[in-house]
Structure formats: structure tokens, C-alpha cells
Amino acid sequence: DLYDQIRVCLLETPTLRDTLEDLPLLAQYYATKQLDGSGPPPKISELVLEKLREYAWTRNFAELARVIGEAVIRCDGDELLPEHLPDLAT
């Protein structure tokens, strides 16, 4: 009863799997956020984007943030490469 009273509208948000065209923008956003203004974020290489597009993304945006965050920490240059990514078992 209470649920019905407070539910005003139902918002359905697409999953990351359904919005892969946004992946480059989201990956760059999370790379920038990881550094928190402490320097320029690394560029996301096309090879990394290909790997990210192939992955199933069961945990959606939180998982993408974690993956990009780990990759940025491992990156010692100005471009994220596949070897910087954590293991993505598909």
C-alpha cells in the first residue's frame, strides 16, 4: 500500500549493453573522474574501446567505472591500452 502511494512514476533506464554508442564518452568521463583534476586523463585507445564493447557488462555503469579506474591507475602514459585493463572475462 505504501509503495503504491509513494510511486509517482516508473523510470526505466537503459542498460550499458543497450547504449554501447555512449561507451567512448562514458569511458573518458570515468578516466577524468578517476584523476580528480590531478592531471590530464589518458586518451582511451580504439583497442580498449573494442574490448569494452565486447564485454557483457552485467553490473553496468558501476562496473565500467571500476574497470576504467583500474586501467587509469595502471597506465603510465597518455593513452589507455588493452594491457592496462583488468581481466574482462566475457
N, C-alpha and C positions, 0 to 999 in steps of 0.2 A: 504494500500500500504506500509506504513512504517513498519507495523507488519511483512509483508512478507519479507521485506528487512533485518530486524534485526533477524528474526527467522532463526537460523542456523540449529538447530536440536531440536527435541522434546524429552525430557526425561520423562519417566513415572516411578514414584517411587511407590513401593507397599505401601498399607495402613498398619497400625499396625495390623488390623484384619487379613491381609493376611500373616503376618510374626510373628505369635504368638510364634514360636520357638525361636525368639530373645528376648522375653519378660524378661526372667531372667537376661540376660546381660544388657538390657536397664534399667530395674528397678534398678539394682545395680549401673549402671552408674549415674542415676539421684540421687540416695541416696548419692553417693560420691560427686557429684557436689553440692548438697544442703549444705553439711557441709563445702565445700570450704577449705579443708585442716585443719579444726579446730579439727580434731579427726577422729578416725576410723569410717567408716559408719556402720550402723547396718546391720546385715545379713537379707536377705529377706526370710521369712519363706515359706514353701511349701503351707501353708493355704492361705497366701497372694497371692502367685502366682496363685493358683486355682481361687481365687476371681477375680484377674486381667484378667485371661484367659476367664472367663465367661462374662465379661463386653463387651459392644458393641463397644466402642472406636470410637465415632463419630468425635471427634476432634483430633484423632491420637496422635502424639508424644508430642505436647504441653499439651494435657490433661494428659497424663501419667506423664509428668514432674511435673505438678501441684499436682496430686494425691500423688505421691511419696514424693514430697516436704512437703506436709501437714502431711503425715504419719511420716516422719523423725522428724518433729517438735513435734509431739505428742508422739513420742517414748521416753521412759525414760530408756530403757535398751539397750542391744546389739543385739536385734532381732526385726524386724518389724512383728507385729501380726495383724490379721484382725481388732481388736478393734482400731488400730491406723489409719486405713484407713478412709477417709471421706466417706460419704454416696454415694454408687455407685448404683444408680437406673438403673436396666437393662431393 
